[in-house]
Amino acid sequence: MNRHIKRLAAAVLCCVIAISSAGCFENDGADGIIKYDIAFNPGSLDPQTASDDASLLIIRSLYTGLMRVLPDGSLGTGAAEDYTVSDDGLTYRFKLRSDIWWTDVNKYEANCTAADFVYGFRRLFDPQTRAPRASEYFCIKGAKAINSDATSDFSKLGVKAVGDYELEIILEYPEPRLPELLAEAPAMPCNEEYFIASQGRYGLSGDTTPSNGAFYLRTWDYDPYTITDNNHLILRRNAKNSETDPVIPSGLNFFIEGDEDFVDDFNSSVISCIAVSEDQLELLNGKYTVQEYDAMTVGLTLNTEFGLFSDQEFRKALACLIDREKLSGDSAHKTAYAIVPGEVTLLDKSYREFAGVKMTPDYSVEKAQEYYQNALPRLDTSLFSGARIIMRENDTVTAMLSEIMQEWQREFGFYCVIEALDEQSFTSRFSSGDYEIAVQELSGSVNSPSAYLQAFTSGGTGNYSGYHSADSDGLIKSAQRAADLGESAELYAKAEQSIVNGAAFIPLYYKNQYFCINKDFADIYYDPFNKTVDFTQAKAY
């Protein structure tokens, strides 16, 4: 109770200050302070090295790349005014705006130029940087060779400044998603002069974090040994950039809180908005608007290291006994007939429009028995009892699992036991492979089919099933190198179908994510893939 009184008092004080200096909460909603909780202290606000959600959230408000994701989810230009692409898809030429400025809390001032993007990419691929996402940009000529230390000659990198406000990017192979990648954190610019002056502290403190975006970092306070409301990051409007690209709020206050306090803070109007799961949505009260995102697929992941599940025909037999029509009647969720959810887009259209809605096999006892009989001579039937299905506590999938298990028992005499685990235990067990079947919530970190499908590729991030196929691996690689997004969508669809046919992941339903905005605020937009928020047009009434 005392903590909330302190937080509310702090929020009121912020508004009093803002009202006296910037006209907070005027009728047009301009010049307000937007407040948001983050679960932990950002690891680094250096875009080339950042990887945690809190860092990426703040980085979105601090920096502007060549491209940017617009509030409606479509792609638009950022620091680039315009760009052209060669007929072979290998050369991109960007004309940059001359009205983008660097600043920081110490009133640093410099134009953002093509040289800043060149230096940013050099840092991204420099092996000493250890950038976690460098490989996503290996389509750029020379990038992989530099990053692998095969060469230290940065002049071979296909990123060149052609004057102060023109940039050329040359690729090794076509990458239809390059414009989208240029809106991501690793592709943000870096001013070499500022970086060198930071003396190894770049992006690690308020004094050494620059901004060429909508806001700059005024204060960054964090004491890991004290639970205090002074653990926060305070951002304020980058006034010079706002002159040509108006930023509505005067500032952002990010409170570093345990995520168990987020709902209470929203209900108490301490924060302006909140991202929640389906279960958390039921805990919210008061008046608020909701944005709904279909960006997660829940399904059964079969551990292919388990003796029975190393046999694809047995996995397919189990998959054929999933009666989705029957299960949909017992669930409030939208039934999943594929891996990639409907929120994923290509060419500003749902990927599912290109790939089709249905990829899973029809419910068929006859087909299931056919696969089962083919597999039976290879199966160790002593393993037919006691396979562990791990799931998160309070998961709504329990009734659905009961129906599925009854089908498997009736047709094959295959018995499973359910283990409900807390979040930490589930994550530990799942990532270490200590399970036979897991109820997986599959999400993607970027808006691309590959973000979901790579979980079933050789060496793919989050591939805890052990499944991989040369066929789907090759199709995904080809999709990433396709000449255009239409061809890319076709190849992704073939790869997805191949993975569905492999039956190491059995889709069950799509799970929504929600972004809720307090009634006194508007025009705040959430990205359900990388969990960032666009605050630039936010209004506070």
C-alpha positions, 0 to 999 in steps of 0.5 A: 500500500505504501509503495503505491502511495509513493508511486501515485505521489510521484506520478502526480508530481510529474504531472504538476511539473509538466503542467507548469512547463509544457501544458500537460493534459491540454484538450488536444492531448499534447505534451503529456508524460507517458508512464510504463513499467519494465520488468528489469534494468536494461542490459544495454542501450547500445543497439548493436549489442542489445538483446533483452526486451527492456533494452529494445523497448527503450531503444525504439524511442531513442533511435531512428533507423533508415526504415521504421515500423509505422503505428499501423504495423506497416513499414515506412521510411525513417532517417531515409527520405527515399530509396531505390532497389536495383533490378537484381535486388542486390543494390539499395541506394538510400537518400537520407534526410538532412533534418535528423539530429543527434542529441543527449542529456549534455546537449550534444548536437550533430547531424545524423549522416550516412557515415553514422550508418556505415559505422553502425554496420561496421560495429555490428559485424566487428567480431569484437562487438559480439553483436548477438544478431549480426548473422541476421544481416549476413545478406550484406556483402562482406558481412559474414567474412568480417564477422567470422574474422576471415578478413579485417578489411572493412572496405570490403563491407557492402555499406558505403557513404556516397556523400553525407546524405546518400547511402549504398548497401550492396548484398551478397544475395537478394533479401526481400526483408532487408527494408524490415531488417533496417527498422530493427535495433541492430541496424541503427546508426552510431556516431563514431565521434560519440562512441569513441568519447564514451570510452567503453560506456556507450549505451550504459549510462545516461551520460553516454547514451545518444539519441537520433530519434524521438526522445533522448535519455535524461536520467537512468537510475538503478540500484539493484539492492534497493526497492525504490521508485527511483529505479527508472529511466526518464526520457524527454522529447528530442526537440530538434527532431520534433520540429520536422517529425512532430512528437506528441508527448513531452516525455516517457517515464519507465519504472523498473518494477517486478512484473508481478506489480504491473497489473496493480500499477495499471489498475491504480493509474500509476502507468498509462498502458500495459501488455498482458496475457489472456489470464492477466486481462481478466484482472484489469479494472476501470476503463481502458481500450484494448488492442488485440494481437493474434501472434502466438500459436499453442501446440504440442512439441514432441521431443524427438530424442524420446524413443517413440517420437524419433519415429515420424510415422508414429508422430504422424499417427498421433497428429491424425487423432487431433479432432480440432472440430471437437476441441474447438467447441470446448475452447474460447480460442481460435483453432490453429490449422498451421504454425504461423499465426495470422498476425504475421504479414508479408507485403502488408498482408497476412502471411496466411493469405499467401500460404492458406489457412489449413495445413494440419491433417484431417482427423482420421482414425483410419489414417492414424492406424495406417501410420501406427501399423507402419511404425509399430515394428520399430516401436519400443512398446514398453515406453507406451505408458508414462510419457510426461506432458509438461505444461504451465500452471493455470493453463487453459489447455487441460481439458483439451489435453484430456480429450487428446489423451483419451484418443491416444489411449483408445487407439494405441494404448499410449498413456501420458501423465500431465505435469503442471509447472511454474514458469521457471520450472517449465522453461528449465525443463523445456529448454533442457529437453527434460520432457516427452511432450510440452505444451509450447507457446510459440511466438516470434521476435520479428514479424516474419514466418521465419521467426516461427519456423526457425524453431524447427530448423537445424541449429535454430534458436528455440529448437527444443524438439530436436526436429530438423529436416533438410527439406524444410531447412533448404526451403527456409534458406531459399525463402530468405534469399528469394528475389521478392516477397511473393516468391518468399511467401511461397517458399515459406509456405512449403517449408511450413507444410513440410514441418507440419508433415513432420509432426514434431509440433502439433498446432492446437490453437492461437493465443491472443496478446493484449495491449491495454491503454488507460482511458486518459491516454490514446494513440499508443501502439504495441508491436507484439513480436519484439514487445516494443511500443511506439509512443511518438503519437501518444496523447494524455487527456 
